Amino acid sequence: MVEEQLLRLKNVELMRHELHQCVKEYGFTDERTLSLSKKLDEIIAELAKLEKEKLLK
């Protein structure tokens, strides 16, 4: 069970990394894309935080 949760947490972090790589690689610098990227980053960070808190309980 704990291993599964750790894997999910790693996957969330990988998604965050991939998102930033795509923005960098394809040069999406318009305001809308950057705003979406920032919002997705906030959501992913919050999910990772919640998963981490679950693991520590």
PDBQT receptor file of N, H, CA, C and O in Angstrom, charges set to zero:
ATOM      1  N   MET A   1       0.824  -1.198   0.000  1.00  0.00    +0.000 N 
ATOM      2  CA  MET A   1       0.000   0.000   0.000  1.00  0.00    +0.000 C 
ATOM      3  C   MET A   1       0.863   1.255   0.000  1.00  0.00    +0.000 C 
ATOM      4  O   MET A   1       0.627   2.161  -0.799  1.00  0.00    +0.000 OA
ATOM      5  N   VAL A   2       1.845   1.325   0.868  1.00  0.00    +0.000 N 
ATOM      6  H   VAL A   2       2.037   0.589   1.518  1.00  0.00    +0.000 HD
ATOM      7  CA  VAL A   2       2.722   2.491   0.948  1.00  0.00    +0.000 C 
ATOM      8  C   VAL A   2       3.512   2.634  -0.347  1.00  0.00    +0.000 C 
ATOM      9  O   VAL A   2       3.706   3.746  -0.838  1.00  0.00    +0.000 OA
ATOM     10  N   GLU A   3       3.969   1.508  -0.905  1.00  0.00    +0.000 N 
ATOM     11  H   GLU A   3       3.811   0.604  -0.507  1.00  0.00    +0.000 HD
ATOM     12  CA  GLU A   3       4.722   1.548  -2.157  1.00  0.00    +0.000 C 
ATOM     13  C   GLU A   3       3.869   2.117  -3.280  1.00  0.00    +0.000 C 
ATOM     14  O   GLU A   3       4.364   2.873  -4.115  1.00  0.00    +0.000 OA
ATOM     15  N   GLU A   4       2.597   1.760  -3.305  1.00  0.00    +0.000 N 
ATOM     16  H   GLU A   4       2.195   1.146  -2.626  1.00  0.00    +0.000 HD
ATOM     17  CA  GLU A   4       1.676   2.265  -4.324  1.00  0.00    +0.000 C 
ATOM     18  C   GLU A   4       1.518   3.775  -4.187  1.00  0.00    +0.000 C 
ATOM     19  O   GLU A   4       1.511   4.493  -5.188  1.00  0.00    +0.000 OA
ATOM     20  N   GLN A   5       1.393   4.254  -2.968  1.00  0.00    +0.000 N 
ATOM     21  H   GLN A   5       1.399   3.671  -2.155  1.00  0.00    +0.000 HD
ATOM     22  CA  GLN A   5       1.250   5.690  -2.733  1.00  0.00    +0.000 C 
ATOM     23  C   GLN A   5       2.520   6.438  -3.114  1.00  0.00    +0.000 C 
ATOM     24  O   GLN A   5       2.449   7.536  -3.667  1.00  0.00    +0.000 OA
ATOM     25  N   LEU A   6       3.674   5.858  -2.825  1.00  0.00    +0.000 N 
ATOM     26  H   LEU A   6       3.732   4.967  -2.375  1.00  0.00    +0.000 HD
ATOM     27  CA  LEU A   6       4.934   6.483  -3.222  1.00  0.00    +0.000 C 
ATOM     28  C   LEU A   6       5.040   6.564  -4.739  1.00  0.00    +0.000 C 
ATOM     29  O   LEU A   6       5.521   7.562  -5.275  1.00  0.00    +0.000 OA
ATOM     30  N   LEU A   7       4.601   5.535  -5.424  1.00  0.00    +0.000 N 
ATOM     31  H   LEU A   7       4.210   4.724  -4.989  1.00  0.00    +0.000 HD
ATOM     32  CA  LEU A   7       4.618   5.527  -6.883  1.00  0.00    +0.000 C 
ATOM     33  C   LEU A   7       3.701   6.614  -7.438  1.00  0.00    +0.000 C 
ATOM     34  O   LEU A   7       4.057   7.298  -8.398  1.00  0.00    +0.000 OA
ATOM     35  N   ARG A   8       2.531   6.772  -6.842  1.00  0.00    +0.000 N 
ATOM     36  H   ARG A   8       2.242   6.216  -6.063  1.00  0.00    +0.000 HD
ATOM     37  CA  ARG A   8       1.608   7.831  -7.274  1.00  0.00    +0.000 C 
ATOM     38  C   ARG A   8       2.237   9.204  -7.073  1.00  0.00    +0.000 C 
ATOM     39  O   ARG A   8       2.111  10.077  -7.932  1.00  0.00    +0.000 OA
ATOM     40  N   LEU A   9       2.907   9.396  -5.953  1.00  0.00    +0.000 N 
ATOM     41  H   LEU A   9       3.009   8.687  -5.256  1.00  0.00    +0.000 HD
ATOM     42  CA  LEU A   9       3.565  10.668  -5.675  1.00  0.00    +0.000 C 
ATOM     43  C   LEU A   9       4.664  10.942  -6.696  1.00  0.00    +0.000 C 
ATOM     44  O   LEU A   9       4.805  12.068  -7.174  1.00  0.00    +0.000 OA
ATOM     45  N   LYS A  10       5.438   9.919  -7.028  1.00  0.00    +0.000 N 
ATOM     46  H   LYS A  10       5.324   9.005  -6.640  1.00  0.00    +0.000 HD
ATOM     47  CA  LYS A  10       6.480  10.074  -8.045  1.00  0.00    +0.000 C 
ATOM     48  C   LYS A  10       5.870  10.422  -9.394  1.00  0.00    +0.000 C 
ATOM     49  O   LYS A  10       6.414  11.250 -10.125  1.00  0.00    +0.000 OA
ATOM     50  N   ASN A  11       4.746   9.800  -9.731  1.00  0.00    +0.000 N 
ATOM     51  H   ASN A  11       4.304   9.128  -9.137  1.00  0.00    +0.000 HD
ATOM     52  CA  ASN A  11       4.078  10.089 -10.997  1.00  0.00    +0.000 C 
ATOM     53  C   ASN A  11       3.588  11.532 -11.064  1.00  0.00    +0.000 C 
ATOM     54  O   ASN A  11       3.666  12.170 -12.115  1.00  0.00    +0.000 OA
ATOM     55  N   VAL A  12       3.087  12.043  -9.950  1.00  0.00    +0.000 N 
ATOM     56  H   VAL A  12       3.024  11.525  -9.097  1.00  0.00    +0.000 HD
ATOM     57  CA  VAL A  12       2.649  13.435  -9.897  1.00  0.00    +0.000 C 
ATOM     58  C   VAL A  12       3.835  14.367 -10.158  1.00  0.00    +0.000 C 
ATOM     59  O   VAL A  12       3.717  15.337 -10.907  1.00  0.00    +0.000 OA
ATOM     60  N   GLU A  13       4.960  14.070  -9.547  1.00  0.00    +0.000 N 
ATOM     61  H   GLU A  13       5.056  13.282  -8.939  1.00  0.00    +0.000 HD
ATOM     62  CA  GLU A  13       6.154  14.887  -9.755  1.00  0.00    +0.000 C 
ATOM     63  C   GLU A  13       6.647  14.788 -11.198  1.00  0.00    +0.000 C 
ATOM     64  O   GLU A  13       7.117  15.779 -11.757  1.00  0.00    +0.000 OA
ATOM     65  N   LEU A  14       6.548  13.613 -11.804  1.00  0.00    +0.000 N 
ATOM     66  H   LEU A  14       6.167  12.808 -11.350  1.00  0.00    +0.000 HD
ATOM     67  CA  LEU A  14       6.939  13.450 -13.205  1.00  0.00    +0.000 C 
ATOM     68  C   LEU A  14       6.037  14.262 -14.126  1.00  0.00    +0.000 C 
ATOM     69  O   LEU A  14       6.511  14.838 -15.105  1.00  0.00    +0.000 OA
ATOM     70  N   MET A  15       4.746  14.313 -13.825  1.00  0.00    +0.000 N 
ATOM     71  H   MET A  15       4.361  13.845 -13.030  1.00  0.00    +0.000 HD
ATOM     72  CA  MET A  15       3.824  15.117 -14.633  1.00  0.00    +0.000 C 
ATOM     73  C   MET A  15       4.205  16.591 -14.572  1.00  0.00    +0.000 C 
ATOM     74  O   MET A  15       4.175  17.290 -15.584  1.00  0.00    +0.000 OA
ATOM     75  N   ARG A  16       4.556  17.048 -13.403  1.00  0.00    +0.000 N 
ATOM     76  H   ARG A  16       4.580  16.480 -12.580  1.00  0.00    +0.000 HD
ATOM     77  CA  ARG A  16       4.963  18.440 -13.243  1.00  0.00    +0.000 C 
ATOM     78  C   ARG A  16       6.197  18.717 -14.098  1.00  0.00    +0.000 C 
ATOM     79  O   ARG A  16       6.259  19.723 -14.805  1.00  0.00    +0.000 OA
ATOM     80  N   HIS A  17       7.168  17.825 -14.027  1.00  0.00    +0.000 N 
ATOM     81  H   HIS A  17       7.118  17.008 -13.453  1.00  0.00    +0.000 HD
ATOM     82  CA  HIS A  17       8.398  17.989 -14.800  1.00  0.00    +0.000 C 
ATOM     83  C   HIS A  17       8.108  17.993 -16.302  1.00  0.00    +0.000 C 
ATOM     84  O   HIS A  17       8.632  18.836 -17.031  1.00  0.00    +0.000 OA
ATOM     85  N   GLU A  18       7.282  17.064 -16.764  1.00  0.00    +0.000 N 
ATOM     86  H   GLU A  18       6.857  16.380 -16.172  1.00  0.00    +0.000 HD
ATOM     87  CA  GLU A  18       6.942  16.977 -18.188  1.00  0.00    +0.000 C 
ATOM     88  C   GLU A  18       6.237  18.241 -18.662  1.00  0.00    +0.000 C 
ATOM     89  O   GLU A  18       6.500  18.721 -19.764  1.00  0.00    +0.000 OA
ATOM     90  N   LEU A  19       5.358  18.774 -17.850  1.00  0.00    +0.000 N 
ATOM     91  H   LEU A  19       5.145  18.384 -16.954  1.00  0.00    +0.000 HD
ATOM     92  CA  LEU A  19       4.656  20.004 -18.197  1.00  0.00    +0.000 C 
ATOM     93  C   LEU A  19       5.642  21.133 -18.431  1.00  0.00    +0.000 C 
ATOM     94  O   LEU A  19       5.543  21.851 -19.425  1.00  0.00    +0.000 OA
ATOM     95  N   HIS A  20       6.588  21.293 -17.526  1.00  0.00    +0.000 N 
ATOM     96  H   HIS A  20       6.669  20.710 -16.718  1.00  0.00    +0.000 HD
ATOM     97  CA  HIS A  20       7.571  22.364 -17.659  1.00  0.00    +0.000 C 
ATOM     98  C   HIS A  20       8.478  22.139 -18.867  1.00  0.00    +0.000 C 
ATOM     99  O   HIS A  20       8.858  23.097 -19.540  1.00  0.00    +0.000 OA
ATOM    100  N   GLN A  21       8.828  20.889 -19.146  1.00  0.00    +0.000 N 
ATOM    101  H   GLN A  21       8.519  20.111 -18.599  1.00  0.00    +0.000 HD
ATOM    102  CA  GLN A  21       9.661  20.579 -20.313  1.00  0.00    +0.000 C 
ATOM    103  C   GLN A  21       8.935  20.944 -21.604  1.00  0.00    +0.000 C 
ATOM    104  O   GLN A  21       9.540  21.513 -22.512  1.00  0.00    +0.000 OA
ATOM    105  N   CYS A  22       7.655  20.625 -21.695  1.00  0.00    +0.000 N 
ATOM    106  H   CYS A  22       7.163  20.162 -20.957  1.00  0.00    +0.000 HD
ATOM    107  CA  CYS A  22       6.880  20.942 -22.896  1.00  0.00    +0.000 C 
ATOM    108  C   CYS A  22       6.784  22.450 -23.105  1.00  0.00    +0.000 C 
ATOM    109  O   CYS A  22       6.929  22.939 -24.225  1.00  0.00    +0.000 OA
ATOM    110  N   VAL A  23       6.542  23.170 -22.038  1.00  0.00    +0.000 N 
ATOM    111  H   VAL A  23       6.423  22.773 -21.128  1.00  0.00    +0.000 HD
ATOM    112  CA  VAL A  23       6.460  24.632 -22.143  1.00  0.00    +0.000 C 
ATOM    113  C   VAL A  23       7.790  25.186 -22.646  1.00  0.00    +0.000 C 
ATOM    114  O   VAL A  23       7.820  26.052 -23.521  1.00  0.00    +0.000 OA
ATOM    115  N   LYS A  24       8.879  24.684 -22.091  1.00  0.00    +0.000 N 
ATOM    116  H   LYS A  24       8.854  23.981 -21.381  1.00  0.00    +0.000 HD
ATOM    117  CA  LYS A  24      10.217  25.123 -22.495  1.00  0.00    +0.000 C 
ATOM    118  C   LYS A  24      10.522  24.747 -23.943  1.00  0.00    +0.000 C 
ATOM    119  O   LYS A  24      10.924  25.588 -24.747  1.00  0.00    +0.000 OA
ATOM    120  N   GLU A  25      10.325  23.484 -24.256  1.00  0.00    +0.000 N 
ATOM    121  H   GLU A  25       9.999  22.800 -23.604  1.00  0.00    +0.000 HD
ATOM    122  CA  GLU A  25      10.693  22.934 -25.560  1.00  0.00    +0.000 C 
ATOM    123  C   GLU A  25       9.929  23.573 -26.713  1.00  0.00    +0.000 C 
ATOM    124  O   GLU A  25      10.511  23.865 -27.758  1.00  0.00    +0.000 OA
ATOM    125  N   TYR A  26       8.641  23.789 -26.530  1.00  0.00    +0.000 N 
ATOM    126  H   TYR A  26       8.168  23.552 -25.681  1.00  0.00    +0.000 HD
ATOM    127  CA  TYR A  26       7.824  24.304 -27.623  1.00  0.00    +0.000 C 
ATOM    128  C   TYR A  26       7.640  25.814 -27.577  1.00  0.00    +0.000 C 
ATOM    129  O   TYR A  26       6.978  26.388 -28.441  1.00  0.00    +0.000 OA
ATOM    130  N   GLY A  27       8.215  26.448 -26.584  1.00  0.00    +0.000 N 
ATOM    131  H   GLY A  27       8.753  25.981 -25.882  1.00  0.00    +0.000 HD
ATOM    132  CA  GLY A  27       8.213  27.903 -26.515  1.00  0.00    +0.000 C 
ATOM    133  C   GLY A  27       6.850  28.531 -26.283  1.00  0.00    +0.000 C 
ATOM    134  O   GLY A  27       6.590  29.641 -26.747  1.00  0.00    +0.000 OA
ATOM    135  N   PHE A  28       5.987  27.838 -25.575  1.00  0.00    +0.000 N 
ATOM    136  H   PHE A  28       6.198  26.936 -25.197  1.00  0.00    +0.000 HD
ATOM    137  CA  PHE A  28       4.686  28.408 -25.267  1.00  0.00    +0.000 C 
ATOM    138  C   PHE A  28       4.873  29.512 -24.228  1.00  0.00    +0.000 C 
ATOM    139  O   PHE A  28       4.997  29.246 -23.032  1.00  0.00    +0.000 OA
ATOM    140  N   THR A  29       4.889  30.732 -24.700  1.00  0.00    +0.000 N 
ATOM    141  H   THR A  29       4.788  30.948 -25.671  1.00  0.00    +0.000 HD
ATOM    142  CA  THR A  29       5.125  31.841 -23.774  1.00  0.00    +0.000 C 
ATOM    143  C   THR A  29       3.963  32.834 -23.740  1.00  0.00    +0.000 C 
ATOM    144  O   THR A  29       4.056  33.876 -23.091  1.00  0.00    +0.000 OA
ATOM    145  N   ASP A  30       2.867  32.514 -24.439  1.00  0.00    +0.000 N 
ATOM    146  H   ASP A  30       2.791  31.668 -24.966  1.00  0.00    +0.000 HD
ATOM    147  CA  ASP A  30       1.734  33.433 -24.389  1.00  0.00    +0.000 C 
ATOM    148  C   ASP A  30       1.124  33.409 -22.986  1.00  0.00    +0.000 C 
ATOM    149  O   ASP A  30       1.289  32.447 -22.237  1.00  0.00    +0.000 OA
ATOM    150  N   GLU A  31       0.428  34.473 -22.656  1.00  0.00    +0.000 N 
ATOM    151  H   GLU A  31       0.293  35.255 -23.265  1.00  0.00    +0.000 HD
ATOM    152  CA  GLU A  31      -0.093  34.644 -21.294  1.00  0.00    +0.000 C 
ATOM    153  C   GLU A  31      -1.053  33.522 -20.883  1.00  0.00    +0.000 C 
ATOM    154  O   GLU A  31      -1.020  33.059 -19.743  1.00  0.00    +0.000 OA
ATOM    155  N   ARG A  32      -1.892  33.095 -21.802  1.00  0.00    +0.000 N 
ATOM    156  H   ARG A  32      -1.919  33.471 -22.728  1.00  0.00    +0.000 HD
ATOM    157  CA  ARG A  32      -2.870  32.054 -21.467  1.00  0.00    +0.000 C 
ATOM    158  C   ARG A  32      -2.172  30.736 -21.130  1.00  0.00    +0.000 C 
ATOM    159  O   ARG A  32      -2.514  30.080 -20.146  1.00  0.00    +0.000 OA
ATOM    160  N   THR A  33      -1.198  30.355 -21.946  1.00  0.00    +0.000 N 
ATOM    161  H   THR A  33      -0.920  30.888 -22.746  1.00  0.00    +0.000 HD
ATOM    162  CA  THR A  33      -0.487  29.100 -21.703  1.00  0.00    +0.000 C 
ATOM    163  C   THR A  33       0.284  29.161 -20.396  1.00  0.00    +0.000 C 
ATOM    164  O   THR A  33       0.273  28.205 -19.620  1.00  0.00    +0.000 OA
ATOM    165  N   LEU A  34       0.951  30.276 -20.150  1.00  0.00    +0.000 N 
ATOM    166  H   LEU A  34       0.960  31.052 -20.780  1.00  0.00    +0.000 HD
ATOM    167  CA  LEU A  34       1.705  30.410 -18.907  1.00  0.00    +0.000 C 
ATOM    168  C   LEU A  34       0.781  30.391 -17.695  1.00  0.00    +0.000 C 
ATOM    169  O   LEU A  34       1.127  29.835 -16.653  1.00  0.00    +0.000 OA
ATOM    170  N   SER A  35      -0.388  30.995 -17.832  1.00  0.00    +0.000 N 
ATOM    171  H   SER A  35      -0.670  31.446 -18.679  1.00  0.00    +0.000 HD
ATOM    172  CA  SER A  35      -1.361  30.990 -16.748  1.00  0.00    +0.000 C 
ATOM    173  C   SER A  35      -1.852  29.568 -16.474  1.00  0.00    +0.000 C 
ATOM    174  O   SER A  35      -1.966  29.157 -15.319  1.00  0.00    +0.000 OA
ATOM    175  N   LEU A  36      -2.142  28.823 -17.540  1.00  0.00    +0.000 N 
ATOM    176  H   LEU A  36      -2.050  29.157 -18.478  1.00  0.00    +0.000 HD
ATOM    177  CA  LEU A  36      -2.569  27.431 -17.379  1.00  0.00    +0.000 C 
ATOM    178  C   LEU A  36      -1.462  26.588 -16.765  1.00  0.00    +0.000 C 
ATOM    179  O   LEU A  36      -1.710  25.747 -15.900  1.00  0.00    +0.000 OA
ATOM    180  N   SER A  37      -0.245  26.824 -17.222  1.00  0.00    +0.000 N 
ATOM    181  H   SER A  37      -0.044  27.506 -17.924  1.00  0.00    +0.000 HD
ATOM    182  CA  SER A  37       0.900  26.086 -16.698  1.00  0.00    +0.000 C 
ATOM    183  C   SER A  37       1.057  26.345 -15.205  1.00  0.00    +0.000 C 
ATOM    184  O   SER A  37       1.290  25.423 -14.425  1.00  0.00    +0.000 OA
ATOM    185  N   LYS A  38       0.927  27.601 -14.822  1.00  0.00    +0.000 N 
ATOM    186  H   LYS A  38       0.737  28.351 -15.457  1.00  0.00    +0.000 HD
ATOM    187  CA  LYS A  38       1.067  27.964 -13.412  1.00  0.00    +0.000 C 
ATOM    188  C   LYS A  38      -0.044  27.321 -12.577  1.00  0.00    +0.000 C 
ATOM    189  O   LYS A  38       0.208  26.803 -11.489  1.00  0.00    +0.000 OA
ATOM    190  N   LYS A  39      -1.265  27.361 -13.093  1.00  0.00    +0.000 N 
ATOM    191  H   LYS A  39      -1.469  27.783 -13.977  1.00  0.00    +0.000 HD
ATOM    192  CA  LYS A  39      -2.394  26.782 -12.361  1.00  0.00    +0.000 C 
ATOM    193  C   LYS A  39      -2.223  25.267 -12.221  1.00  0.00    +0.000 C 
ATOM    194  O   LYS A  39      -2.456  24.709 -11.149  1.00  0.00    +0.000 OA
ATOM    195  N   LEU A  40      -1.813  24.603 -13.314  1.00  0.00    +0.000 N 
ATOM    196  H   LEU A  40      -1.624  25.057 -14.185  1.00  0.00    +0.000 HD
ATOM    197  CA  LEU A  40      -1.572  23.162 -13.248  1.00  0.00    +0.000 C 
ATOM    198  C   LEU A  40      -0.464  22.842 -12.252  1.00  0.00    +0.000 C 
ATOM    199  O   LEU A  40      -0.546  21.861 -11.513  1.00  0.00    +0.000 OA
ATOM    200  N   ASP A  41       0.559  23.667 -12.237  1.00  0.00    +0.000 N 
ATOM    201  H   ASP A  41       0.626  24.465 -12.837  1.00  0.00    +0.000 HD
ATOM    202  CA  ASP A  41       1.664  23.462 -11.298  1.00  0.00    +0.000 C 
ATOM    203  C   ASP A  41       1.166  23.560  -9.856  1.00  0.00    +0.000 C 
ATOM    204  O   ASP A  41       1.566  22.769  -9.002  1.00  0.00    +0.000 OA
ATOM    205  N   GLU A  42       0.298  24.529  -9.592  1.00  0.00    +0.000 N 
ATOM    206  H   GLU A  42      -0.026  25.171 -10.286  1.00  0.00    +0.000 HD
ATOM    207  CA  GLU A  42      -0.260  24.688  -8.248  1.00  0.00    +0.000 C 
ATOM    208  C   GLU A  42      -1.107  23.474  -7.857  1.00  0.00    +0.000 C 
ATOM    209  O   GLU A  42      -1.030  22.994  -6.726  1.00  0.00    +0.000 OA
ATOM    210  N   ILE A  43      -1.910  22.985  -8.796  1.00  0.00    +0.000 N 
ATOM    211  H   ILE A  43      -1.973  23.375  -9.715  1.00  0.00    +0.000 HD
ATOM    212  CA  ILE A  43      -2.759  21.825  -8.525  1.00  0.00    +0.000 C 
ATOM    213  C   ILE A  43      -1.914  20.592  -8.256  1.00  0.00    +0.000 C 
ATOM    214  O   ILE A  43      -2.168  19.851  -7.306  1.00  0.00    +0.000 OA
ATOM    215  N   ILE A  44      -0.906  20.372  -9.097  1.00  0.00    +0.000 N 
ATOM    216  H   ILE A  44      -0.700  20.974  -9.869  1.00  0.00    +0.000 HD
ATOM    217  CA  ILE A  44      -0.032  19.211  -8.932  1.00  0.00    +0.000 C 
ATOM    218  C   ILE A  44       0.720  19.286  -7.611  1.00  0.00    +0.000 C 
ATOM    219  O   ILE A  44       0.870  18.277  -6.923  1.00  0.00    +0.000 OA
ATOM    220  N   ALA A  45       1.193  20.479  -7.255  1.00  0.00    +0.000 N 
ATOM    221  H   ALA A  45       1.071  21.298  -7.814  1.00  0.00    +0.000 HD
ATOM    222  CA  ALA A  45       1.909  20.644  -5.991  1.00  0.00    +0.000 C 
ATOM    223  C   ALA A  45       0.984  20.338  -4.809  1.00  0.00    +0.000 C 
ATOM    224  O   ALA A  45       1.404  19.710  -3.837  1.00  0.00    +0.000 OA
ATOM    225  N   GLU A  46      -0.259  20.776  -4.893  1.00  0.00    +0.000 N 
ATOM    226  H   GLU A  46      -0.600  21.286  -5.683  1.00  0.00    +0.000 HD
ATOM    227  CA  GLU A  46      -1.212  20.515  -3.815  1.00  0.00    +0.000 C 
ATOM    228  C   GLU A  46      -1.514  19.016  -3.708  1.00  0.00    +0.000 C 
ATOM    229  O   GLU A  46      -1.591  18.473  -2.606  1.00  0.00    +0.000 OA
ATOM    230  N   LEU A  47      -1.683  18.355  -4.850  1.00  0.00    +0.000 N 
ATOM    231  H   LEU A  47      -1.620  18.796  -5.746  1.00  0.00    +0.000 HD
ATOM    232  CA  LEU A  47      -1.912  16.903  -4.839  1.00  0.00    +0.000 C 
ATOM    233  C   LEU A  47      -0.727  16.167  -4.229  1.00  0.00    +0.000 C 
ATOM    234  O   LEU A  47      -0.903  15.247  -3.431  1.00  0.00    +0.000 OA
ATOM    235  N   ALA A  48       0.468  16.570  -4.605  1.00  0.00    +0.000 N 
ATOM    236  H   ALA A  48       0.612  17.317  -5.254  1.00  0.00    +0.000 HD
ATOM    237  CA  ALA A  48       1.671  15.938  -4.059  1.00  0.00    +0.000 C 
ATOM    238  C   ALA A  48       1.739  16.144  -2.549  1.00  0.00    +0.000 C 
ATOM    239  O   ALA A  48       2.105  15.232  -1.807  1.00  0.00    +0.000 OA
ATOM    240  N   LYS A  49       1.390  17.334  -2.103  1.00  0.00    +0.000 N 
ATOM    241  H   LYS A  49       1.092  18.075  -2.705  1.00  0.00    +0.000 HD
ATOM    242  CA  LYS A  49       1.405  17.639  -0.670  1.00  0.00    +0.000 C 
ATOM    243  C   LYS A  49       0.407  16.750   0.080  1.00  0.00    +0.000 C 
ATOM    244  O   LYS A  49       0.715  16.212   1.143  1.00  0.00    +0.000 OA
ATOM    245  N   LEU A  50      -0.783  16.608  -0.487  1.00  0.00    +0.000 N 
ATOM    246  H   LEU A  50      -1.033  17.045  -1.351  1.00  0.00    +0.000 HD
ATOM    247  CA  LEU A  50      -1.800  15.767   0.147  1.00  0.00    +0.000 C 
ATOM    248  C   LEU A  50      -1.369  14.305   0.187  1.00  0.00    +0.000 C 
ATOM    249  O   LEU A  50      -1.572  13.621   1.191  1.00  0.00    +0.000 OA
ATOM    250  N   GLU A  51      -0.778  13.829  -0.898  1.00  0.00    +0.000 N 
ATOM    251  H   GLU A  51      -0.613  14.385  -1.713  1.00  0.00    +0.000 HD
ATOM    252  CA  GLU A  51      -0.291  12.448  -0.928  1.00  0.00    +0.000 C 
ATOM    253  C   GLU A  51       0.805  12.241   0.119  1.00  0.00    +0.000 C 
ATOM    254  O   GLU A  51       0.840  11.215   0.797  1.00  0.00    +0.000 OA
ATOM    255  N   LYS A  52       1.684  13.212   0.241  1.00  0.00    +0.000 N 
ATOM    256  H   LYS A  52       1.655  14.046  -0.310  1.00  0.00    +0.000 HD
ATOM    257  CA  LYS A  52       2.780  13.111   1.211  1.00  0.00    +0.000 C 
ATOM    258  C   LYS A  52       2.226  13.079   2.637  1.00  0.00    +0.000 C 
ATOM    259  O   LYS A  52       2.688  12.303   3.473  1.00  0.00    +0.000 OA
ATOM    260  N   GLU A  53       1.229  13.934   2.907  1.00  0.00    +0.000 N 
ATOM    261  H   GLU A  53       0.853  14.565   2.227  1.00  0.00    +0.000 HD
ATOM    262  CA  GLU A  53       0.615  13.956   4.233  1.00  0.00    +0.000 C 
ATOM    263  C   GLU A  53      -0.035  12.610   4.559  1.00  0.00    +0.000 C 
ATOM    264  O   GLU A  53       0.038  12.141   5.695  1.00  0.00    +0.000 OA
ATOM    265  N   LYS A  54      -0.670  11.991   3.558  1.00  0.00    +0.000 N 
ATOM    266  H   LYS A  54      -0.729  12.372   2.635  1.00  0.00    +0.000 HD
ATOM    267  CA  LYS A  54      -1.283  10.677   3.767  1.00  0.00    +0.000 C 
ATOM    268  C   LYS A  54      -0.224   9.652   4.153  1.00  0.00    +0.000 C 
ATOM    269  O   LYS A  54      -0.450   8.802   5.015  1.00  0.00    +0.000 OA
ATOM    270  N   LEU A  55       0.932   9.742   3.505  1.00  0.00    +0.000 N 
ATOM    271  H   LEU A  55       1.116  10.432   2.805  1.00  0.00    +0.000 HD
ATOM    272  CA  LEU A  55       2.007   8.786   3.777  1.00  0.00    +0.000 C 
ATOM    273  C   LEU A  55       2.561   8.935   5.188  1.00  0.00    +0.000 C 
ATOM    274  O   LEU A  55       2.980   7.953   5.802  1.00  0.00    +0.000 OA
ATOM    275  N   LEU A  56       2.564  10.156   5.699  1.00  0.00    +0.000 N 
ATOM    276  H   LEU A  56       2.224  10.953   5.201  1.00  0.00    +0.000 HD
ATOM    277  CA  LEU A  56       3.143  10.412   7.012  1.00  0.00    +0.000 C 
ATOM    278  C   LEU A  56       2.208  10.026   8.157  1.00  0.00    +0.000 C 
ATOM    279  O   LEU A  56       2.632   9.963   9.310  1.00  0.00    +0.000 OA
ATOM    280  N   LYS A  57       0.946   9.771   7.845  1.00  0.00    +0.000 N 
ATOM    281  H   LYS A  57       0.601   9.822   6.908  1.00  0.00    +0.000 HD
ATOM    282  CA  LYS A  57      -0.024   9.416   8.894  1.00  0.00    +0.000 C 
ATOM    283  C   LYS A  57       0.149   8.010   9.352  1.00  0.00    +0.000 C 
ATOM    284  O   LYS A  57      -0.584   7.551  10.228  1.00  0.00    +0.000 OA
TER     285      LYS A  57
